[in-house]
Amino acid sequence: MASIKRLKRAWSGVQSMKLNRKFMSSYLLVCIIPLVIVSVIIYDQAAESLEEAAQEFAALYTSQIESSINDFMMDYDRVTKSILIDADIISRLGDDTLSMGDMIANKNTINRILMRIAVLKPEVSSLMLVTKGNTVYQYANTSSIVNESVLLRQDWYKHSPDSQDTLFITPLHDRSYYEDKGEGAVLTVGRVLLNPNGTYAGVLLIDLDPTQLLKLNEHFLVARDKYDMRVIISTKAGGIVYHSDLTSGKTNWKQLYEKNSASGSGQEDKGLIVLTGSTGSDKLLVRTEIPRDKLLLEIANMKVFTFIIIAVSLLVIMIISIAMSSYITRPILNLRRSMKQAEAGQYHPIELKIPNDEIGSLLHSYNKMIVTIKTLIEEVYLAEIKQRHAKFLSLQHQINPHMLYNTLESIRMKALVKEQDEIAEMIKILARMFRLSLGKENHLYTVRHEVDYTVNYLKLQNIRYDNRFKLHVRMSEEVLQSRILPLVFQPIVENSMNHGFLDYNREMNICLEGAITPEKDILFKITDDGEGMDPQKAEQLSRNLLEAGADKLKLDGIAEASGGSIGLKNIAERIKLHYGDRYYVKVHSVQGQGTVVEFLIPAEREEGEAE
């Protein structure tokens, strides 16, 4: 059950993956799985072939070693038999009844025999003939002298008379019975000497360096260095007669002896490829060892190389799969992006190169649909703009006739004649406001005009309210020379006075600020320190103002604010109509602390003004 749940979760994860990842994963699986399977098969076949080849080589070399050992045994069997020619000498070995002269003659004869063997076999280190009575005759090709008493106490010597074969080879042993007590090991070839009646007469011992038993040829040295191959020759009892690591200098006698003592027979087969054989007389066993890890070292290198190939292939496949999945999914992503823009009211067809396939046909159809929708919307949009513009002009013409301006001038003159200076000042300010409005319906005001209009409006209100309003203007010359829609500041200032000025016993400060943004827009803030409003109400008002542009497709009229003023919503709609949807009007207010109205418009210079 748990496995089924995990599979279901995995399948659910695959279904929720993005399309480009599904394509990429599919490409990777389709390409990597066969590549891995083929690589594993090739690796297994190569490992098996290499192991078989190594075994064949080891078997052939073992056979050659057996043949060499047999030749060695036959050669030394023939040489040592030369001592048996003179039966009288053998019969006199250990005879205590001989006269002094016979003993000297007998010793000279034995020395000549030993010297003859040494001449025939110059590789011999030392020759010793030990009689039944433990009399030792020795001859050496070197300066090393055998200590006879120590020799007779050697374990390997004590067992030599018990040999079932007249010709025998002892396991490797140390050189402690030599006077120089040199390091290293020697092996001893011995022949048991028998009297004519078959009784034990003595033993002939020939000490040899183990390298003389078997000569390592060039092929073995190459294989040994490459695969750490070892050749071990031992007796049936397990005593080591020859070890290739010892003769090649890879190890010494002390290390070999300790290792052999610790492991018993020293023949550990774990992790080794082992081939065994024996000499023709079955006196010696031949063992060839090849460490499996050394043999498979080249396969390990091949494995690393295979992994590198797989990694590089994986990288190439990933690049190809990413490119292919991107090529397939890019049109779909463009379609999705364009649909999101359409949801936001931006109807732009996809202008990238469209492929000539099923997805391309879908994109062509989508572009035609977008163009049709955009055409229909533009027709409605333009009709709405014309309707609003006509309404705005009608409003301006209602308050901007030249006759009204001339009439106000006449009234002002009458007031001056009657010495009514306050009334004349009010009429002068009002006429100034009308004059600023005349003739501006066909192009934008400058910010300076809007500020002057607002200043004059506030002067009128101060006459009425006994100078309760203080106006502060904080704008640079660059901002003052920029163009702006007419009747923007004054309605907002009027709104601040109507809703924020509730305490007639204190003054109210209104601040007009404008600054150029890094995006080359102008951010205006109109701040008052009036009564403010509830933050939730202010937030709701800001949302309504931000959504004002959504009414641009409606053909019905626009409800104006109460009291006949143009209103904040009308200002927000006019800004979006003239400047675009990214421009806005926002309100921030704190109860009892005041209100901030901010709006954003593009920075447009007055005609004829240098940029």
C-alpha positions as CSV (number, residue, x, y, z in Angstrom):
1,M,0.0,0.0,0.0
2,A,2.8,2.4,0.9
3,S,4.5,1.8,-2.5
4,I,1.2,2.4,-4.3
5,K,0.8,5.7,-2.4
6,R,4.3,6.8,-3.3
7,L,3.7,5.9,-6.9
8,K,0.5,8.0,-6.9
9,R,2.3,10.9,-5.3
10,A,5.1,10.7,-7.9
11,W,2.6,10.5,-10.7
12,S,0.7,13.5,-9.3
13,G,4.0,15.4,-9.1
14,V,4.7,14.5,-12.8
15,Q,1.2,15.8,-13.8
16,S,1.8,19.1,-12.0
17,M,5.1,19.7,-13.7
18,K,5.4,22.5,-16.3
19,L,5.3,21.5,-19.9
20,N,8.9,22.3,-20.7
21,R,10.1,20.2,-17.7
22,K,7.9,17.3,-18.9
23,F,9.5,17.5,-22.4
24,M,13.0,17.8,-20.9
25,S,12.5,14.9,-18.5
26,S,11.1,12.7,-21.3
27,Y,14.1,13.4,-23.5
28,L,16.5,12.6,-20.7
29,L,14.8,9.3,-19.8
30,V,14.5,8.2,-23.4
31,C,18.2,8.9,-24.1
32,I,19.9,8.1,-20.7
33,I,18.2,4.7,-20.0
34,P,19.5,3.0,-23.2
35,L,22.9,4.7,-22.7
36,V,23.2,3.4,-19.2
37,I,22.1,-0.1,-20.2
38,V,24.5,-0.3,-23.1
39,S,27.4,1.0,-20.9
40,V,26.7,-1.6,-18.2
41,I,26.6,-4.4,-20.8
42,I,29.9,-3.3,-22.4
43,Y,31.5,-3.0,-18.9
44,D,30.4,-6.5,-17.9
45,Q,31.6,-8.0,-21.2
46,A,35.0,-6.2,-21.0
47,A,35.5,-7.3,-17.4
48,E,34.7,-10.9,-18.2
49,S,36.9,-10.9,-21.3
50,L,39.8,-9.4,-19.4
51,E,39.5,-11.9,-16.6
52,E,39.4,-14.8,-19.1
53,A,42.4,-13.5,-20.9
54,A,44.3,-13.1,-17.6
55,Q,43.4,-16.6,-16.6
56,E,44.6,-18.0,-19.9
57,F,47.9,-16.1,-19.6
58,A,48.3,-17.3,-16.0
59,A,47.5,-20.9,-17.0
60,L,50.0,-20.8,-19.8
61,Y,52.7,-19.3,-17.6
62,T,52.0,-21.8,-14.8
63,S,52.5,-24.6,-17.3
64,Q,55.8,-23.1,-18.3
65,I,56.8,-22.8,-14.6
66,E,56.0,-26.5,-14.1
67,S,58.1,-27.4,-17.0
68,S,61.0,-25.3,-15.7
69,I,60.8,-26.8,-12.3
70,N,60.8,-30.3,-13.7
71,D,63.9,-29.4,-15.7
72,F,65.5,-28.0,-12.6
73,M,64.7,-31.2,-10.6
74,M,66.0,-33.5,-13.4
75,D,69.2,-31.4,-13.7
76,Y,70.0,-31.5,-10.0
77,D,69.0,-35.2,-9.8
78,R,71.6,-35.9,-12.5
79,V,74.3,-33.8,-10.9
80,T,73.9,-35.2,-7.4
81,K,73.9,-38.8,-8.6
82,S,77.5,-38.3,-9.6
83,I,78.4,-38.8,-5.9
84,L,76.9,-42.3,-6.0
85,I,79.4,-43.5,-8.6
86,D,82.0,-44.3,-6.0
87,A,80.3,-46.8,-3.8
88,D,83.4,-47.3,-1.6
89,I,83.3,-43.6,-0.5
90,I,79.7,-43.9,0.5
91,S,80.4,-47.1,2.4
92,R,83.2,-45.4,4.3
93,L,81.1,-42.4,5.4
94,G,80.9,-42.5,9.1
95,D,83.3,-45.4,9.4
96,D,85.3,-44.8,12.6
97,T,87.7,-47.7,12.1
98,L,89.6,-46.0,9.2
99,S,93.1,-45.1,9.7
100,M,94.2,-41.5,9.7
101,G,95.6,-41.8,6.2
102,D,92.4,-43.3,4.9
103,M,90.3,-40.7,6.5
104,I,92.5,-37.9,4.9
105,A,92.3,-39.6,1.5
106,N,88.5,-40.1,2.0
107,K,88.1,-36.4,2.9
108,N,90.1,-35.3,-0.2
109,T,88.0,-37.4,-2.4
110,I,84.7,-36.0,-1.0
111,N,86.1,-32.4,-1.4
112,R,86.9,-33.1,-5.1
113,I,83.4,-34.5,-5.6
114,L,81.8,-31.4,-4.0
115,M,84.1,-29.2,-6.0
116,R,83.1,-30.9,-9.2
117,I,79.4,-30.3,-8.4
118,A,80.2,-26.7,-7.6
119,V,82.0,-26.3,-11.0
120,L,79.0,-27.8,-12.8
121,K,76.6,-25.6,-10.9
122,P,78.2,-22.2,-10.3
123,E,74.9,-20.8,-8.9
124,V,75.3,-23.0,-5.9
125,S,76.1,-21.0,-2.7
126,S,77.3,-23.8,-0.5
127,L,77.6,-27.7,-0.7
128,M,77.6,-29.8,2.4
129,L,77.8,-33.6,2.9
130,V,76.7,-34.7,6.4
131,T,77.5,-38.3,7.4
132,K,75.4,-40.5,9.6
133,G,77.8,-39.7,12.4
134,N,77.1,-35.9,11.9
135,T,80.5,-35.3,10.2
136,V,80.2,-32.3,8.0
137,Y,82.1,-31.8,4.7
138,Q,81.5,-28.5,3.1
139,Y,82.5,-26.5,0.0
140,A,81.4,-23.0,-0.8
141,N,81.6,-20.8,-4.0
142,T,81.6,-17.8,-1.6
143,S,83.4,-16.8,1.5
144,S,80.4,-17.8,3.7
145,I,81.3,-20.6,6.0
146,V,78.7,-22.9,7.6
147,N,78.7,-23.3,11.4
148,E,78.4,-27.1,11.6
149,S,76.9,-27.3,15.1
150,V,74.2,-24.7,14.2
151,L,73.4,-26.5,11.0
152,L,72.8,-29.8,12.8
153,R,70.2,-28.0,15.0
154,Q,68.2,-26.6,12.2
155,D,64.6,-28.0,12.1
156,W,64.6,-28.4,8.3
157,Y,67.8,-30.5,8.6
158,K,66.5,-32.8,11.3
159,H,63.6,-33.8,9.0
160,S,65.8,-34.3,5.9
161,P,66.8,-37.9,6.7
162,D,63.1,-38.8,7.0
163,S,62.4,-37.7,3.4
164,Q,60.6,-40.4,1.4
165,D,62.5,-39.3,-1.7
166,T,66.2,-39.6,-2.1
167,L,66.1,-36.1,-3.9
168,F,64.2,-33.4,-2.1
169,I,63.9,-29.6,-1.8
170,T,63.4,-27.9,1.6
171,P,61.2,-24.8,2.2
172,L,62.9,-21.5,2.3
173,H,64.8,-21.0,5.6
174,D,67.0,-18.3,7.0
175,R,70.9,-18.2,6.9
176,S,71.4,-18.3,10.7
177,Y,73.7,-21.3,10.4
178,Y,76.2,-19.4,8.4
179,E,79.0,-17.7,10.2
180,D,78.2,-14.3,8.7
181,K,74.5,-14.7,9.8
182,G,73.4,-12.7,6.7
183,E,69.9,-11.7,6.1
184,G,67.7,-13.3,3.5
185,A,66.7,-16.9,2.8
186,V,68.0,-19.9,0.9
187,L,66.5,-23.1,-0.2
188,T,68.3,-26.4,0.0
189,V,68.3,-29.2,-2.5
190,G,69.2,-32.5,-0.8
191,R,70.0,-36.1,-1.8
192,V,69.8,-38.9,0.8
193,L,72.9,-41.2,0.5
194,L,72.3,-44.9,1.1
195,N,74.7,-47.7,1.7
196,P,74.7,-50.7,-0.8
197,N,72.6,-52.5,1.8
198,G,70.0,-49.7,1.8
199,T,70.9,-48.2,5.1
200,Y,71.2,-44.4,5.7
201,A,74.8,-43.2,5.1
202,G,74.4,-39.4,5.0
203,V,72.9,-36.5,3.0
204,L,74.2,-34.2,0.4
205,L,72.9,-30.6,0.9
206,I,73.1,-27.8,-1.8
207,D,72.1,-24.3,-0.7
208,L,70.8,-22.1,-3.5
209,D,69.5,-18.5,-3.7
210,P,65.7,-18.8,-4.4
211,T,66.2,-16.7,-7.6
212,Q,68.1,-19.7,-9.1
213,L,65.1,-22.0,-8.8
214,L,63.0,-20.0,-11.4
215,K,64.1,-17.2,-13.7
216,L,61.4,-14.5,-14.2
217,N,61.1,-13.7,-17.9
218,E,60.2,-10.4,-19.4
219,H,56.5,-11.3,-19.9
220,F,56.0,-12.2,-16.3
221,L,57.7,-9.0,-15.1
222,V,55.3,-6.9,-17.3
223,A,52.3,-8.9,-16.1
224,R,53.5,-8.7,-12.5
225,D,53.9,-4.9,-12.6
226,K,50.6,-4.5,-14.4
227,Y,48.4,-6.9,-12.4
228,D,50.5,-7.5,-9.2
229,M,50.8,-11.2,-10.3
230,R,52.6,-13.6,-7.9
231,V,54.1,-17.1,-8.4
232,I,54.4,-19.3,-5.3
233,I,56.1,-22.7,-5.3
234,S,55.6,-24.8,-2.1
235,T,56.0,-28.3,-0.8
236,K,53.0,-30.6,-0.2
237,A,53.2,-29.6,3.5
238,G,52.8,-26.0,2.6
239,G,56.3,-24.8,3.1
240,I,57.2,-22.0,0.7
241,V,60.1,-22.9,-1.6
242,Y,59.8,-19.9,-3.9
243,H,57.9,-16.7,-3.9
244,S,58.1,-14.2,-6.8
245,D,57.7,-11.2,-4.4
246,L,60.8,-12.3,-2.5
247,T,63.0,-12.9,-5.6
248,S,61.8,-9.6,-7.3
249,G,62.6,-7.6,-4.2
250,K,59.0,-6.6,-3.6
251,T,59.2,-8.0,-0.1
252,N,61.9,-9.4,2.1
253,W,62.3,-12.8,3.9
254,K,61.3,-11.4,7.3
255,Q,58.0,-9.9,6.0
256,L,57.3,-13.0,4.0
257,Y,58.0,-15.3,7.0
258,E,55.7,-13.2,9.3
259,K,52.9,-13.1,6.8
260,N,53.2,-16.9,6.2
261,S,53.2,-17.5,10.0
262,A,50.2,-15.3,10.6
263,S,48.1,-16.7,7.8
264,G,49.0,-20.4,8.3
265,S,49.7,-21.6,4.8
266,G,49.7,-18.2,3.4
267,Q,47.2,-19.1,0.7
268,E,44.3,-16.7,1.0
269,D,42.0,-17.1,-1.9
270,K,39.7,-14.3,-1.1
271,G,39.8,-11.6,-3.8
272,L,42.3,-13.6,-5.9
273,I,42.2,-15.4,-9.2
274,V,44.2,-18.6,-8.4
275,L,45.6,-21.2,-10.8
276,T,47.4,-24.3,-9.3
277,G,49.6,-27.0,-10.7
278,S,52.3,-29.4,-9.7
279,T,55.6,-30.8,-10.9
280,G,55.8,-34.1,-12.7
281,S,56.9,-35.9,-9.5
282,D,54.3,-34.1,-7.4
283,K,57.0,-33.1,-5.0
284,L,56.2,-29.3,-5.5
285,L,53.0,-27.4,-5.9
286,V,52.9,-24.3,-8.2
287,R,50.4,-21.6,-7.5
288,T,49.8,-18.4,-9.6
289,E,47.8,-15.6,-8.0
290,I,46.3,-12.5,-9.6
291,P,44.5,-10.0,-7.3
292,R,41.1,-9.5,-8.8
293,D,41.0,-5.8,-7.9
294,K,44.3,-5.3,-9.7
295,L,43.1,-7.2,-12.7
296,L,40.0,-5.1,-12.8
297,L,41.9,-1.9,-12.4
298,E,41.7,-1.3,-16.1
299,I,38.0,-2.1,-16.0
300,A,37.7,0.5,-13.2
301,N,39.4,3.0,-15.4
302,M,37.0,2.0,-18.2
303,K,34.2,2.5,-15.7
304,V,35.4,6.0,-14.9
305,F,35.7,6.7,-18.6
306,T,32.2,5.3,-19.1
307,F,30.9,7.6,-16.4
308,I,32.6,10.5,-18.0
309,I,31.0,9.6,-21.4
310,I,27.6,9.3,-19.7
311,A,28.1,12.6,-17.9
312,V,29.1,14.4,-21.1
313,S,26.2,12.7,-23.0
314,L,23.9,13.8,-20.2
315,L,25.1,17.4,-20.5
316,V,24.7,17.4,-24.3
317,I,21.3,15.7,-24.0
318,M,20.2,18.2,-21.3
319,I,21.3,21.1,-23.6
320,I,19.4,19.6,-26.5
321,S,16.3,18.8,-24.4
322,I,16.3,22.3,-23.0
323,A,16.6,23.8,-26.4
324,M,13.9,21.5,-27.9
325,S,11.5,22.0,-25.0
326,S,12.1,25.8,-25.1
327,Y,11.5,25.8,-28.9
328,I,8.2,23.9,-28.4
329,T,6.9,25.8,-25.3
330,R,8.1,29.3,-26.2
331,P,5.1,30.0,-28.4
332,I,2.8,28.6,-25.7
333,L,4.4,30.9,-23.1
334,N,4.1,33.9,-25.4
335,L,0.4,33.0,-25.9
336,R,0.0,32.8,-22.1
337,R,1.7,36.1,-21.6
338,S,-0.4,37.8,-24.3
339,M,-3.6,36.4,-22.7
340,K,-2.6,37.9,-19.3
341,Q,-2.0,41.2,-21.0
342,A,-5.4,40.9,-22.6
343,E,-6.9,40.3,-19.2
344,A,-5.3,43.5,-18.0
345,G,-6.8,45.4,-20.9
346,Q,-3.7,45.5,-23.2
347,Y,-4.5,43.9,-26.5
348,H,-1.3,43.3,-28.4
349,P,-0.8,40.5,-30.9
350,I,2.1,38.2,-30.7
351,E,4.8,39.6,-33.0
352,L,7.5,36.9,-32.6
353,K,8.3,34.5,-35.4
354,I,5.5,31.9,-35.5
355,P,6.3,28.3,-36.4
356,N,4.4,26.6,-39.2
357,D,2.8,23.8,-37.1
358,E,-0.3,23.3,-35.0
359,I,0.8,25.7,-32.4
360,G,1.6,28.3,-35.1
361,S,-2.0,27.9,-36.4
362,L,-3.3,28.5,-32.9
363,L,-1.2,31.6,-32.6
364,H,-2.4,32.9,-36.0
365,S,-6.0,32.5,-34.9
366,Y,-5.2,34.2,-31.6
367,N,-3.6,37.2,-33.3
368,K,-6.7,37.6,-35.5
369,M,-8.9,37.5,-32.5
370,I,-6.8,40.0,-30.6
371,V,-6.8,42.4,-33.6
372,T,-10.6,42.1,-33.9
373,I,-11.1,42.7,-30.1
374,K,-8.7,45.6,-30.1
375,T,-10.5,47.2,-33.1
376,L,-13.9,46.9,-31.4
377,I,-12.6,48.2,-28.1
378,E,-10.9,51.2,-29.8
379,E,-14.1,52.1,-31.5
380,V,-16.0,52.1,-28.2
381,Y,-13.1,53.7,-26.4
382,L,-12.8,56.6,-28.9
383,A,-16.6,57.1,-28.8
384,E,-16.3,57.3,-25.0
385,I,-13.4,59.8,-25.1
386,K,-15.3,62.0,-27.5
387,Q,-18.3,61.9,-25.3
388,R,-16.3,62.9,-22.2
389,H,-14.3,65.5,-24.0
390,A,-17.5,67.1,-25.3
391,K,-18.9,67.0,-21.8
392,F,-15.7,68.6,-20.4
393,L,-15.8,71.3,-23.0
394,S,-19.4,72.0,-22.3
395,L,-18.5,72.4,-18.6
396,Q,-15.7,74.8,-19.4
397,H,-17.8,76.8,-21.7
398,Q,-20.4,77.1,-19.0
399,I,-18.0,78.8,-16.7
400,N,-15.7,80.6,-19.2
401,P,-17.7,83.0,-21.5
402,H,-16.0,86.2,-22.4
403,M,-19.2,88.1,-21.6
404,L,-18.9,87.0,-18.0
405,Y,-15.3,88.3,-17.8
406,N,-16.3,91.7,-19.3
407,T,-19.3,91.9,-16.9
408,L,-17.1,91.3,-13.9
409,E,-14.7,94.1,-15.0
410,S,-17.7,96.5,-15.2
411,I,-18.8,95.5,-11.7
412,R,-15.3,96.0,-10.4
413,M,-15.1,99.5,-11.8
414,K,-18.4,100.3,-10.2
415,A,-17.2,99.1,-6.8
416,L,-14.0,101.2,-7.1
417,V,-16.2,104.2,-7.9
418,K,-18.2,103.5,-4.8
419,E,-15.0,103.1,-2.9
420,Q,-15.8,99.4,-2.1
421,D,-12.2,98.2,-2.2
422,E,-12.8,94.7,-0.8
423,I,-15.6,94.0,-3.2
424,A,-13.4,95.3,-6.1
425,E,-10.5,93.0,-4.9
426,M,-12.8,90.0,-4.9
427,I,-14.1,90.7,-8.4
428,K,-10.5,91.3,-9.6
429,I,-9.4,87.9,-8.3
430,L,-12.4,86.2,-9.8
431,A,-11.8,87.9,-13.1
432,R,-8.2,86.7,-12.9
433,M,-9.4,83.1,-12.5
434,F,-11.7,83.4,-15.5
435,R,-9.0,84.9,-17.6
436,L,-6.7,82.0,-16.8
437,S,-9.4,79.6,-17.9
438,L,-10.2,81.4,-21.2
439,G,-8.8,79.9,-24.4
440,K,-7.2,76.8,-22.7
441,E,-9.7,74.2,-23.9
442,N,-7.7,73.1,-26.9
443,H,-4.4,72.5,-25.1
444,L,-3.0,71.7,-21.7
445,Y,-2.3,74.2,-19.0
446,T,1.1,74.6,-17.4
447,V,1.5,73.7,-13.7
448,R,2.3,77.4,-13.2
449,H,-1.2,78.4,-14.5
450,E,-2.9,75.7,-12.3
451,V,-1.0,77.1,-9.2
452,D,-2.0,80.7,-10.0
453,Y,-5.6,79.6,-10.5
454,T,-5.5,77.8,-7.1
455,V,-3.8,80.8,-5.4
456,N,-6.5,83.1,-6.6
457,Y,-9.2,80.7,-5.6
458,L,-7.8,80.6,-2.1
459,K,-7.6,84.4,-1.9
460,L,-11.4,84.5,-2.6
461,Q,-11.9,81.9,0.2
462,N,-9.7,83.9,2.6
463,I,-11.8,87.0,2.1
464,R,-14.8,84.9,3.0
465,Y,-13.3,83.1,5.9
466,D,-11.1,85.9,7.3
467,N,-7.7,84.5,6.1
468,R,-8.1,81.0,7.7
469,F,-6.3,79.3,4.9
470,K,-2.6,79.2,4.3
471,L,-1.3,77.9,1.0
472,H,2.3,76.6,0.6
473,V,3.8,75.9,-2.8
474,R,6.9,73.7,-3.1
475,M,7.7,73.1,-6.7
476,S,10.8,73.6,-8.8
477,E,10.9,75.7,-11.9
478,E,11.1,72.6,-14.1
479,V,7.8,71.3,-12.5
480,L,6.1,74.7,-12.9
481,Q,6.9,74.8,-16.6
482,S,5.5,71.3,-17.2
483,R,2.0,70.9,-18.8
484,I,-1.0,69.5,-17.0
485,L,-4.7,69.1,-17.4
486,P,-6.8,72.1,-16.4
487,L,-8.8,72.3,-13.2
488,V,-6.9,69.7,-11.2
489,F,-5.5,71.5,-8.2
490,Q,-8.5,73.7,-7.4
491,P,-11.1,70.9,-7.1
492,I,-8.8,69.0,-4.7
493,V,-8.1,72.1,-2.6
494,E,-11.8,72.8,-2.6
495,N,-12.5,69.3,-1.5
496,S,-10.0,69.7,1.4
497,M,-11.7,72.9,2.5
498,N,-15.2,71.4,2.3
499,H,-14.4,68.2,4.2
500,G,-11.3,69.1,6.4
501,F,-12.1,72.6,7.6
502,L,-14.5,72.1,10.5
503,D,-13.0,74.2,13.2
504,Y,-13.4,78.0,12.4
505,N,-11.3,79.0,15.4
506,R,-8.0,77.8,13.8
507,E,-6.1,78.2,10.6
508,M,-5.8,75.4,8.0
509,N,-2.5,74.8,6.1
510,I,-2.6,73.4,2.5
511,C,0.6,72.4,0.8
512,L,1.1,71.9,-2.9
513,E,4.2,69.8,-3.7
514,G,5.5,68.4,-7.0
515,A,8.7,66.5,-7.8
516,I,10.2,64.7,-10.8
517,T,10.5,60.9,-10.4
518,P,13.4,58.8,-11.7
519,E,11.0,57.5,-14.4
520,K,10.5,61.1,-15.7
521,D,7.0,61.4,-14.2
522,I,5.8,64.1,-11.9
523,L,4.3,63.1,-8.5
524,F,2.1,65.8,-7.0
525,K,1.0,65.8,-3.3
526,I,-1.7,68.1,-1.9
527,T,-1.6,67.9,1.9
528,D,-3.8,69.6,4.5
529,D,-3.8,69.5,8.2
530,G,-7.6,69.3,8.5
531,E,-9.9,66.8,10.2
532,G,-9.0,63.9,7.9
533,M,-11.1,60.9,7.6
534,D,-11.4,57.3,8.7
535,P,-8.5,55.2,7.2
536,Q,-10.9,52.5,6.0
537,K,-12.9,55.2,4.2
538,A,-9.7,56.6,2.7
539,E,-8.6,53.2,1.5
540,Q,-12.0,52.5,-0.1
541,L,-11.9,55.9,-1.8
542,S,-8.4,55.1,-3.2
543,R,-9.6,51.8,-4.6
544,N,-12.5,53.6,-6.3
545,L,-10.1,56.2,-7.8
546,L,-7.7,53.4,-9.0
547,E,-10.6,51.7,-10.7
548,A,-11.9,54.9,-12.3
549,G,-10.3,53.8,-15.6
550,A,-12.5,50.8,-15.7
551,D,-15.5,53.1,-16.6
552,K,-13.8,54.2,-19.9
553,L,-15.7,51.6,-21.9
554,K,-19.1,52.7,-20.6
555,L,-21.2,54.9,-22.9
556,D,-23.4,56.3,-20.2
557,G,-22.7,59.6,-18.5
558,I,-20.4,60.2,-15.5
559,A,-22.0,61.0,-12.2
560,E,-20.4,64.1,-10.9
561,A,-19.5,64.8,-7.3
562,S,-22.1,66.4,-5.1
563,G,-22.2,70.2,-5.0
564,G,-21.5,70.6,-8.7
565,S,-17.7,70.2,-8.4
566,I,-15.8,68.2,-10.9
567,G,-14.8,65.7,-8.1
568,L,-11.9,63.4,-7.4
569,K,-13.3,60.6,-9.5
570,N,-13.6,62.9,-12.5
571,I,-10.0,64.0,-12.1
572,A,-8.9,60.3,-11.8
573,E,-10.8,59.4,-15.0
574,R,-9.4,62.4,-16.9
575,I,-5.9,61.5,-15.9
576,K,-6.3,57.9,-17.1
577,L,-8.0,59.0,-20.3
578,H,-5.3,61.5,-21.3
579,Y,-2.2,59.8,-19.8
580,G,-2.8,56.1,-19.6
581,D,-3.6,53.4,-17.1
582,R,-0.3,53.6,-15.2
583,Y,-1.1,57.1,-13.9
584,Y,-3.3,57.4,-10.9
585,V,-4.9,59.4,-8.0
586,K,-4.6,58.1,-4.4
587,V,-5.8,59.4,-1.1
588,H,-4.1,58.9,2.3
589,S,-5.8,60.2,5.5
590,V,-5.6,59.9,9.3
591,Q,-8.5,60.9,11.4
592,G,-7.7,64.2,13.2
593,Q,-4.4,64.7,11.4
594,G,-5.2,65.6,7.9
595,T,-5.4,64.2,4.3
596,V,-2.9,63.7,1.5
597,V,-4.1,63.5,-2.2
598,E,-1.4,62.4,-4.6
599,F,-1.5,61.9,-8.3
600,L,1.0,60.9,-11.0
601,I,1.3,62.4,-14.5
602,P,4.0,62.3,-17.2
603,A,6.5,65.2,-17.2
604,E,5.6,67.1,-20.4
605,R,7.3,70.4,-21.1
606,E,5.5,73.5,-22.4
607,E,5.5,73.8,-26.2
608,G,8.6,75.6,-27.4
609,E,10.5,74.8,-24.1
610,A,13.9,73.0,-24.5
611,E,14.1,69.6,-23.1
